[in-house]
């Protein structure tokens, strides 16, 4: 379960017409472009004139079939979130540090590379690296949605804090890791649906203690 595998991608209604961004969303400062075709991600980005920080997710399908659109998108975002296999595929690099540097050369200021059970890595334009382990859990039922939960936890913290710097991004990764740990413990959204703020903060504190030395 540690390796992402694409069996099929169905865009469904998204393939017919890009959704209109509601007026109530157009003043958002923190924007996350979830995984879909890069051309659609850019169309969704256009109406958000007040954006101050944009993160995006992608996958092997778009790297292989829509590379030019993806390169255009990377010039318009601040953070790219992807897994280790996708980072290697996108850059042609086999070393993740080299891959991260290559991704930043494409446009983003930050890149987060997810490594499944081995945690995640943050790399920024100043050369700062942050390595975070996965939250230790003995119960893994279904990893589906863990990546989206990770990104959602990250963006939720950044939006709540209102700042983007090395410290806030590191804390955001911890929250993302915690949310992913709830997701993998059950099917569908049941793991995160039952997670209280107290439970989230408890895992945040435990993970912070684990990484101190």
Helices and strands as residue ranges (DSSP letters): G 12-15, G 23-25, E 30-33, H 38-46, E 53-57, H 60-65, H 67-74, E 79-83, H 84-91, H 96-105, E 110-114, G 116-118, E 120-124, E 129-132, H 146-161, H 166-183, H 190-193, H 197-210
